Amino acid sequence: MPTLMRAIGEEEDAMVREDSEGERGDHVSGPAHAHKEHGPRDSAHKQPEPVSWEKYWDQQLKIHLPDRGGTFNVYSTGPEDAPVVMCLHGAGYTGLTWSLVATRLKEKGFRVMAPDLRGHGLTTTDNDKDYCKETLSADVVALWHHMFGPATVSSTPSSTQPPESATTSTTAPLQPSAVPSTAGEGAPAAAAPAKPPPIIRPAVPAQAGRPTVVVGHSMGGGIAVWAAAGNRIPGLAGLVVVDVVEGTAVAALPHMMGVIAARPASFTSPSAAISWSLRGGMCRCKDAAAVSLPSQLHPSGTPEHAEAVPGEGSGPWVWRTQLVDTRPHWEGWYTGLSEAFLQVAGPKMLMLAGTDRLDKPLTIGQMQGKFQLVLLPTAGHAIQEDESRATAEHLEGFLKRFRVGQPPMVIPRAPPGTARVLPVVAGPVLQP
C-alpha cells in the first residue's frame, strides 16, 4: 500500500513547503512518535487552523443509495452541465484531499465531484468495514449512475440554476433548483441583469450519460480501475491513476503493519494533527493539510462518521478510518491492477512521483504508448495535495487533449466536383 510505504521515508523529511500560491510555511523537524497524544510543542508557536470545505467546494451532498446500504457524502463544484472529473481518495483520506485541485479545475470550466468512500469521512453504510474492491467499485459505479447516468442526463433540462444552498440532501437524481419569483401578483417583472452568453455544450447521448474522467489516488486509483473495467460507466471518457503501481504496492504489503503502528493514535486537536502531518511529511502543503486532515478525524467517543468540528467534542481526536481494518483487502486492491489498467478502453494517464514505481507490465505498456506517463518528482505520495497546481494542469491538458465533453473533431470534405490535387514529392529529378 504505497500510501503508508512512502511515509517511511517521508517521516524523516523535515521540510514543509507551501503551495506555490500561498505563504511559505514554518519549517519543523522530527518524526512523530507512535501512540501518543500530539498537541502543541510550544505554546508560543501558532498552530495551523482547520479550514472548512466551503472554501473550495460549492456543495456537500448526501446521496442515499438504498441498494448500496448507505448514504454517501459527496463534495461537488463547477458548472452543472460541464464534463465531470470524478476524484477518488486513498485509504484513510477523504474527498477533501482533492480540494485544491477541484478549485483549479472549476476555474477551467469543469465539474468536480469527490465522494467519501465507504468507511471514510462522513459516509455512512450498513457495513463500513467492507473495503473489498468489489464493494468499493460498485459504490462508485452506483454513485456515477445516480448523479450522471443516462436517466439523470435525459431528465435534466438544458438550462440550470445554481442551488439555493451549499448543502443538499437528496434521495433522487440531482435536479436544478427552482428560483422563486420575488415579484408580487400583477407586479411588473424586474429587468433581468446582464448575463454573459451561456456556454454551448454538445448534446449528451442519452445512452452514455455525462462525459466523465475518473481519477483515483493510491487505493482510490485501484478502485478507479476496477470501476472502469467492464464498461460499467457508459460515460467514461478517460482514466487517471495517481501514484499507485501494482508491483511496488504488492511488494510493500509485508511492511504495512509496522508503518501503521508508527502513526500517532490520537491528537489533542485537529490543529495538532495538521502540524504533525506537515512535520512528518504526510503532506507538504499547509493549505491542503488544513482542509484535508481534519476530515480524517473525529472526537473520541463520538460516531466514526461524526463531522470534525474544531472546538467541539470531548477527549482526544482519533482517526475516522482505522487502516488496520483494511488489511484483509490489501492484496485484492492491487493484484492484477496493472493489466486491468492497460485493458481499460479509452485514454489513460498515470501520474507518479518517480519512475522507480513502474512495474514490468506498465513499463512495456508505456513503451507501447498505451497510456500517458506524468512524473512529479518534487511531490510526496499525496501528489494532489503536494503539487495541486501541477496536478490540475495535467488533468486539464488530458481533458482538452482528448476533447472530453467537446464535439468530435470533423475534417471538412471538399465539395462535389472538386478536382483532386495529388501531392508533389520534392527531390532530385532523375534523368533516364
Secondary structure, DSSP 8 states (H G I E B T S, - for coil): -HHHHHHHHHTT-------TTS-----------TTSEE--S-TTS-------GGGT-SEEEEEEEGGGTEEEEEEEES-TTS-EEEEE--TT--GGGGHHHHHHHHHTT-EEEEE--TTSTT-EES-TT---HHHHHHHHHHHHHHHHSHHHHHTS-SS----SSSEEEESSS---------S-TT-------------------TTT-S-EEEEEETHHHHHHHHHHGGG-STTEEEEEEES--HHHHHHHGGGHHHHHHTS-SEESSHHHHHHHHHHHTS-S-HHHHHHHGGGGEEETTS-TT----TT-SSS-EEESS-GGGGGGGHHHHHTTHHHHHHHS-S-EEEEES-GGG--HHHHHHHHTTSSEEEE-TTS-S-HHHHTHHHHHHHHHHHHHHTTTTS---------TT---------S-----
